[in-house]
Amino acid sequence: MKRISFFLLCLAIPLVTGCGYEPTRVTIVNDLGSYDIHYIYISGTDEDDWGLNSLSGNEILIPGDSIAIGVEPGSYDLQIMDEDGDTYTRWNQQVPAEGYRWAVRLGELD
């Protein structure tokens, strides 16, 4: 099980070093009815930690809203936490160059 810690997922290093990649997007859509999303965690499947919340500051994702998060194509674990602290997780999700879209629904509650 991954634990939440504070380490910086650095997407800028490939751009600075010249070893860049073609970024893609993970799009999260809040399809939870009347529940807000307060936390979005995306980490590589081989990582031990969830990393930082992809929502900044006091930002929340209200029902019907979406957010696109830039990542390198690859395999990721995704976790969403709603306003009640309930979690929704997708393990080993392949994110291709074309991107990935997840409309988070109540039926996916962990």
C-alpha distance (Angstrom), angle and dihedral (degrees) to the residues before:
residue distance angle dihedral
M1 . . .
K2 3.75 . .
R3 3.75 119.6 .
I4 3.78 124.6 -146.7
S5 3.79 112.9 -110.8
F6 3.75 136.3 155.5
F7 3.75 112.6 -106.2
L8 3.76 127.0 134.1
L9 3.77 118.4 -110.1
C10 3.75 99.0 -147.4
L11 3.76 114.3 -148.9
A12 3.80 93.0 161.3
I13 3.84 97.2 68.6
P14 3.81 94.9 80.5
L15 3.80 90.1 51.4
V16 3.81 93.4 48.9
T17 3.80 95.5 44.4
G18 3.78 95.4 44.1
C19 3.81 92.2 -120.0
G20 3.78 91.3 112.1
Y21 3.75 130.4 165.0
E22 3.75 132.2 -154.2
P23 3.81 103.9 -96.3
T24 3.75 121.6 -136.7
R25 3.79 133.3 -171.7
V26 3.77 137.5 -110.4
T27 3.80 105.5 -156.0
I28 3.80 116.8 -159.3
V29 3.81 117.3 -163.3
N30 3.80 120.4 -166.8
D31 3.81 103.5 -132.0
L32 3.84 93.9 155.6
G33 3.79 96.7 118.4
S34 3.81 106.0 -128.8
Y35 3.83 99.6 -3.9
D36 3.80 124.4 103.2
I37 3.81 122.0 -139.1
H38 3.81 111.6 -127.2
Y39 3.81 102.3 173.9
I40 3.80 135.7 32.4
Y41 3.80 119.1 -174.6
I42 3.79 124.1 -172.6
S43 3.80 121.7 177.8
G44 3.77 137.0 158.2
T45 3.79 113.5 -91.5
D46 3.81 89.3 -117.7
E47 3.83 93.7 54.2
D48 3.82 121.5 103.2
D49 3.81 94.9 -152.3
W50 3.79 133.6 56.3
G51 3.78 93.6 -136.6
L52 3.78 125.8 -156.8
N53 3.77 128.5 -12.4
S54 3.81 107.9 -98.6
L55 3.81 89.7 -144.3
S56 3.79 110.4 81.6
G57 3.79 126.4 -129.7
N58 3.78 112.5 -39.4
E59 3.81 92.6 -14.6
I60 3.80 116.3 137.8
L61 3.77 132.0 -178.5
I62 3.80 109.5 -125.8
P63 3.82 121.8 -156.0
G64 3.79 111.3 -70.0
D65 3.82 94.5 19.1
S66 3.79 125.1 112.2
I67 3.78 139.2 -163.5
A68 3.82 129.8 -156.9
I69 3.80 116.2 -146.4
G70 3.80 121.0 -165.3
V71 3.81 116.8 -127.1
E72 3.76 139.8 155.7
P73 3.82 113.3 -99.3
G74 3.80 109.4 -94.7
S75 3.79 145.3 88.4
Y76 3.81 118.8 -41.3
D77 3.78 142.3 173.7
L78 3.81 112.0 -135.7
Q79 3.78 126.5 -161.8
I80 3.80 129.5 -178.4
M81 3.80 124.8 -168.4
D82 3.79 120.5 -162.4
E83 3.79 130.1 -152.7
D84 3.83 91.8 -84.5
G85 3.81 93.0 52.2
D86 3.82 92.5 -105.8
T87 3.80 113.9 147.0
Y88 3.79 133.8 -142.3
T89 3.81 115.7 -166.8
R90 3.77 137.2 -173.0
W91 3.78 114.9 -169.8
N92 3.82 126.4 -155.8
Q93 3.79 93.7 2.9
Q94 3.80 113.0 177.7
V95 3.81 112.5 -135.4
P96 3.81 109.1 -163.3
A97 3.79 126.5 -161.5
E98 3.81 88.3 -94.5
G99 3.82 90.2 62.1
Y100 3.77 134.4 -119.5
R101 3.82 132.0 -100.7
W102 3.81 125.0 -158.6
A103 3.79 119.8 -174.0
V104 3.83 99.2 -164.5
R105 3.83 112.0 -140.8
L106 3.81 133.8 -173.6
G107 3.82 91.0 -114.9
E108 3.82 88.8 67.7
L109 3.80 94.4 62.8
D110 3.83 111.5 139.2
